[in-house]
Amino acid sequence: MEKFHERLAYVKEKFNLSESDIIKFTEYSQSAVNRIRKGQQEPPLNFIINLCDSIPSISIDWLLMNKGIPFPSDEERTLGVMVKHTNPHVMLWWLRMELERVEKIREVIIEAIEHMKKAEAL
């Protein structure tokens, strides 16, 4: 989806939005939204900001520049912000801590599975 109007169409489909919804969310006129939707006009930055404010799960990077994923999870957003704005050494420390946390969760899950297998065997 190279063009903005293609990404806008994808958002409309994904969230089952009408043109009236887009008009309400962006605070732009029907004729302006129509031109943007048809690819006849590039959207003003305020249009994109208003749309992302109305639908927070949309990635503004994706909508504006076709970078990243369209609808990142909260964890993906947090990690993306950290990667962009964190000292690499701090980031490496944080990733190691996360890996340890995930490993502990994995161990608990394995224990629970083993416990369930033993209970089924009885």
N, C-alpha and C positions, 0 to 999 in steps of 0.2 A: 504494500500500500504506500506508494511513493507520494501520492498527492493528498493534501489535507482533506479535500472533500471525500476521498475514499475512506480515510480514517473516521471522518464524521459519520459517514453512512454505516460503518462498522459499529460505532458507538450507538447509533440509533437502533440498529438491529439487536445488538447485545442487550441493551437495556429496554427494548421495546418502547422507544420514545417516538412521539409524534413531532411534527414540525412545530406545533404549538408549545410543546415542552421545551424544545430548543430555543424558541423565541423567549419564553418565560425565563429559562435558565441564563441565557446570555444577555438579556435585556436589549436585544437588537430588533429592528423592525422585520416584518415578514419579508419585505422585498430584499433587505440585506441578507437575511438568513437564506432566502431562496438563491440569491446569486452565489453565496458561499457554498451552499449545498450542491449547486450545479457546477462548481469549479470555475465560475466566471469571475470570481473575486477572491483574493486571498483574505483570510480572516484577520481583523485587527487583533493585536495581542490581548486587549481587554476582552474580546469575545472568547478567546481560549481560556483566559484566567477565570472568567465568570462560569464557563462550562465546567472546568475542573473544580471550582469551588462548590458547584451544585452537585457534582458527582465525584466525590473525593477518591473513589477507587481508580479513576483514570490517571495514568501517568502523564504529567504535563510534558515530560521529555519526549514521550512517544507521540502524543498528540501534536506537539509543535514541530518536532524535528524527525519523527519516525525513528527514534533511538530507544533501545530497551524494549521492555514488554508492555503491552497495552494496559493491563490491569494487575499490577504487582500486589502481592499480599502485604500485610503490614510488616512482616518480617523481612521481606525482600526490599521494601522501602527503607526500613531502618538500616539494613546492611548497605544498601546503595548510598545512603547519606553518609554512613560511616566511612565507606571506602573513599568517597570523594573528599572528605574533610578531616581525615584522621592521619596522624603520623603513622608511617608504615610499621614502626616498632610497636606502637600501641595496638594497631590493628592485628598484628601477628599474635600479640599476647592475648587479645580478645578472642581470636579464632581458636587458639589453643585451649582457652577456658571453655569455650563452647563445645569443642571436641570432647573434652573431659566430661562435660555435662551430658552430652549425647551418649557417650560410652556408659556412664552410670545408668542412664535410662535403659539402654540396651541390655545391661546386665539384669536389671529389675524385670524386664520383659522376658528374658530367657528363664529367669527363676520362676516367674509366674507360669510360663508354658510348661516347665518341668513339673511344677506343683499340680497343674491341671492334668497332665499325663498320668501322674501317680494316682490322682483321685479317680480318674477314669478306669485305671487298672484294678481298682478295688472292687 
